[in-house]
Amino acid sequence: MARRRENVPVTMGLAESGAGVAPDARHLVTALVRGLDVLGCFRSQSLLGNQEIAQQSGLPKSTVSRLTYTLTRQGYLHYAPEIGKYRLGTAFLVLGSATLARLDVRHLAQPLMRDLALFARAAVGLGVRDRLSMVCLELCRGDSAISLNLDVGSRVSLPRSAMGNAFLAVCDPAERGELLREIRDLDEVAWPRLEQRINTVLAQCENVGCACSFGEWDDSVNAIAVGFRPGGGLPPMVLNCGGPAFTTSREFLLREVRPRLRAIAAQLENSMGI
């Protein structure tokens, strides 16, 4: 396991980019952060007990018990006594559904994405960052018999995907610098390779106009991605198009799909501006 360094200044490489200053810790509500960490444990599993939540979150079991009790009372968790586990409650689901319904950029993007998916016979996704992952908000598939195993709500690694790298290219320098420091501290052993790869893709975004992943992290998948800023207080988002490498070639993605993907991103840029 990689050794995690504490309070070590970054002196070289990508993690230098952006001189953002961390928010004042005095304004951080620790109990709220812990409660959100508990809810975050349900990203990959629908049913969890207190012991499992404690293991995933790193919080003491006694703290987890108080948090799950409070979240259950408020409707954000639901307790299933027959199995002694929790699942996300209706208050959380209503909040999430309302948020997605108000993301009008999805409705604007969907017909454009669908047309491109049918043209490319590949999957076209719309994603946004959540911590060190990219979450798929909308997905359109072409009519190919074989497609990627993705769906709305699917998550891909930020540093190891075209979608994530495209986000790094379009986000603010301060945010990029903080994210790169988090990526480095998470796995210092893998960081040199990641840093080199991210450097290459950021240069691609500047020179080619998109982030590319042609089998670098998964030799069975080819994908390209373009970031944009929808405006209206929304964070940067990313459009990507990808498919199995043996049906979606690098040449086709760059020659035929890239200009269409960039045109959609340009159309959605500042589309939510107030």
N, C-alpha and C positions, 0 to 999 in steps of 0.2 A: 504494500500500500504506500502511496506517495506521502512523504512527510509534508505537513501543512505548515507554512511559515506564518508567523504572526508579526504584524507591525514592521514588515520589511519594505522599504521604499523601492519602487520600480525605477530602475536606472537605465534600462535599454529596451528596445523592441516595441511591439505594438502597444503594450500596456501603458506606454508613456502617453499615447494619444489622448487629448482632452485633459484639461487641467481642472476638471470639476471638483468641487469641494463637497464632502459628505454632509448631508443635512445635520443640523444641530441635534445632538442626541437628547437634549433636554425636552424637545418637542415630541419625542417618540413615546407612544403609549404602549408599554410592554405587554399589558394584558390583551390589548387588541391585536397586537402582532401575534401573540401566542394563539389566540382564538382563530385567526386567519390561517395560521400554520396547521391547526387541527383540521379545518375545512379543506386545506390543500392536500391533506393525506388521502382524500377520496378521489384524486385525479385518476388513479390507476385501478382502484378497487371500489366496488359499490358497497360492501359491507365490511366494517372494521370494529373490533373490540377495543377497549381502553388500552390493553397491553400492546396490541398491534399499533395503535396510534402513538403510544409512548415510544415504541421502537423506531417508528418512521420519523417522528418529529424531534426526538431527542429530549423531550420534556419528561419530568418525573411523573410517574403514574398518578400520584395524588393530585398534581396540577391538572393532568389530563382529565381526571374524574370530575373536577370542579368545572372545567371548561365544557366538557360534553354535557354535563347537567344543565349549565346555563344556556348553551346553544340549543339543547332540546326544549327547554322552557320557552325559548324565543321562536321556536319553529324552524330553526336552521338545520337541526338534526332530528331524526326520528329513531326511537329506540325500539328494537324488535326483541321483546323479552324471551320469546321462545328459543332464540339462538344467542341471546346476550350480546348483540352487536348493534351498531348504529349504521344508518344510511342517511344521505342528504335529505333534509326535510322540505316541506312544501314552500316555506318562506324563501329558502335558498333557490329552489327551482323556479319560483315565480320571479324572483329578482333576476336570475340569469336569463329567463325567457324574455322578460321585459327589456333587458339590456340588448339582447340580440335583435328584438323586434324594432328597436329604435336606431339600430345601425343601418341607416338608409343607404349607406355606401354598398351594402350587400345587395340591395335590390337594384341599384344602378349597375353593379358589376355583373350580376348573374346572367343576363342575356348575352352580354359581351363574352363572358367566360364560356357560356354554353356553345356559342358559335365557334370559338377557337377550339374547344375540346372536340367538336365534331369534325372540324377541319384537320386537326392534328391527330385525331384518333388516339388521344392521350388524356390524362387527367390534368385539369386546370384548377388550382386552388387559390384561395384568398386567406392570408394568414396574418396574425398579429403576435407580438412577443408576450410571453408570460415567463418571467424570470429567465432561466437559461434554455427555454424551449420556445418553439413557434407553434401556435395552436391554429388549426384549420377552422376558419369561420364559415367558409362556403366552399363547395366542391362540385365541379361538373366533370362528367366522364364522357369520353367519346364512345363510338360504337365498336371499339376493338373488343375482341373476345377475351383478351388478357389485359388487365389493368393493375395499377398499384393498389396495395392493401391500405387505402386511406379512406377516411370519412370525416364528416364534420365532427369536431372535437378531438381528432387525432393530433398527436404531438410529435414533433421532430426536433432533434437536437439543434440548438442555435449555432454552435461552432462547427457542426459536422453536416450541414445541409446547405444547399443553394439558397433556400428560403431564408435561413438564418443569416447567412453571409450577406445576402442582399439587404437585410434589415440593418446589419452593421454598417453597410455602405451609405444608407440613407438617414440614419439617426444622427442626433446631435453629437459633436465630438466629445463633449463631457460624458454623455451617456455611454458612448462607445468605449471610452477609456475605462469607465467603471466596470462595464461588462467584461472587458478583456482582463481586468485584474481579477474579477471573480472566476473567470474561466481558468486563468493561470493558477490561482490558489486552490481550485477544486482538484486539479490533477497536474502537479508540477512535472511529473515524468512525461506525460503526453504533451505538455505545453510547447516545447520547441517545434514539434511537428505541426501542431495546431497553428502556432504563430506563423510559421512559414506558409502553410496552406491559406490562412486567412489573408496574409499579405498579398499572396498571388491573386486571390479572388477580388480583393478590394481594388487591385490594379485592373483586373478584368472589367469591373463595373465602371471604372473611369474610361478605359480604352475601348471596350466592346459594347458597353451599355447594359450589361446584365451579369449576374453571378452564374457561374457554370459548375456543374458537378457531373462529370462524365466517368462514372465508375470509381471515383477516388475513394469514397467511403463505402459504397456498395456497388460491386462490379456488375450487378444485374440491373442497375438503374441509371438512366440519363435524365438530367433535369436542368432547366435554366430558370432564373427568377429575377424580377425587377421590383424595386421598392418605390413607394410613392407616399406623399403626404396628403391625406384626404381633407385636412383642415377641420374647422368646426370644433376644435378642442380634442379631436381624436388623435391617437398616436400614429406614427408611421405604420404603414401596412405593406404587404408584399404579395405580388402575384407570381405564381410559378406554374410551369408546365413540365410534365415529366411522364415517363413511361418505361416499360421494360427496355433494356438496351438493345435487344435483338429486334424490336419493332419500332423503336424511336431513336433514330440515329443522331449522333452529334451534328452531322452536316445538315440534316433536316431541321433540327432545332435552331441552329444558328442562322441558316439561310431563309427558312420559311416562317418559323414560329417567332423568332426574336423580334422582327419589326412589328408583327401583330401584337405581341405581348407588350412591347413598349408603347404602342399606340393606345392600348387600353389603359395602361398606367397613366399616360399623359391625359387621357380623357377623365380619369378619376382624380387626378391631382387637383386639390383644392375644391373638389366637388361639394364638400360639406361646409365650405367657408361661410361664415356668418357675415 
